[in-house]
């Protein structure tokens, strides 16, 4: 975890990305519509990026979750058409 200096002193970054691009397990599981256990398994399989904030709970990359969510929606809609 790094803290940006002069330009944006209040911005905290995690793995080179602003903390705002990361979500908690609760938020991530809600976005995907899955349990926290499933979210953890997706991260274990490296389908979603996960980073641990020192002294905090793990965070999950929002763009990975959105990408996975979009992919599952596409799959579901193609199955219903077939």
SVG drawing of the C-alpha trace seen along z (x, -y; Angstrom):
<svg xmlns="http://www.w3.org/2000/svg" viewBox="-34 -19 39 43">
<polyline fill="none" stroke="black" stroke-width="0.4" points="0.0,0.0 1.4,-3.4 0.2,-6.9 0.4,-9.4 2.2,-12.6 2.1,-16.1 -0.6,-15.8 -3.2,-13.9 -2.2,-13.5 -5.5,-11.9 -5.4,-9.1 -4.3,-5.7 -3.2,-3.1 -3.1,0.6 -1.1,2.5 -0.7,-0.7 -4.4,-1.3 -6.5,-3.8 -8.2,-2.2 -11.5,-3.2 -11.0,-0.6 -11.1,2.2 -14.1,3.5 -14.6,5.5 -15.7,9.1 -19.2,8.0 -19.4,5.6 -17.8,8.0 -20.1,10.9 -23.1,8.6 -22.0,7.3 -21.6,10.9 -24.6,12.3 -22.6,15.0 -21.5,15.9 -18.3,14.6 -17.0,18.2 -17.5,18.3 -15.8,14.9 -12.8,16.2 -12.7,19.3 -12.7,17.2 -9.8,15.2 -8.0,18.5 -8.4,19.5 -7.0,16.1 -10.2,15.2 -10.4,12.1 -7.5,10.0 -7.3,9.9 -4.9,7.9 -4.6,7.6 -4.5,4.2 -2.2,4.2 -4.4,4.2 -7.6,4.7 -9.5,7.4 -8.8,8.4 -10.0,6.2 -11.1,7.4 -10.5,5.5 -13.9,4.1 -13.0,4.3 -12.3,8.0 -15.7,8.6 -17.5,6.5 -15.8,8.4 -16.7,11.8 -20.3,10.6 -20.6,9.4 -19.3,12.8 -21.8,14.7 -24.6,12.6 -23.6,13.2 -23.4,17.0 -26.8,17.0 -28.5,15.1 -27.0,17.3 -28.2,20.4 -31.7,19.0 -31.8,18.3 -30.6,21.9"/>
</svg>
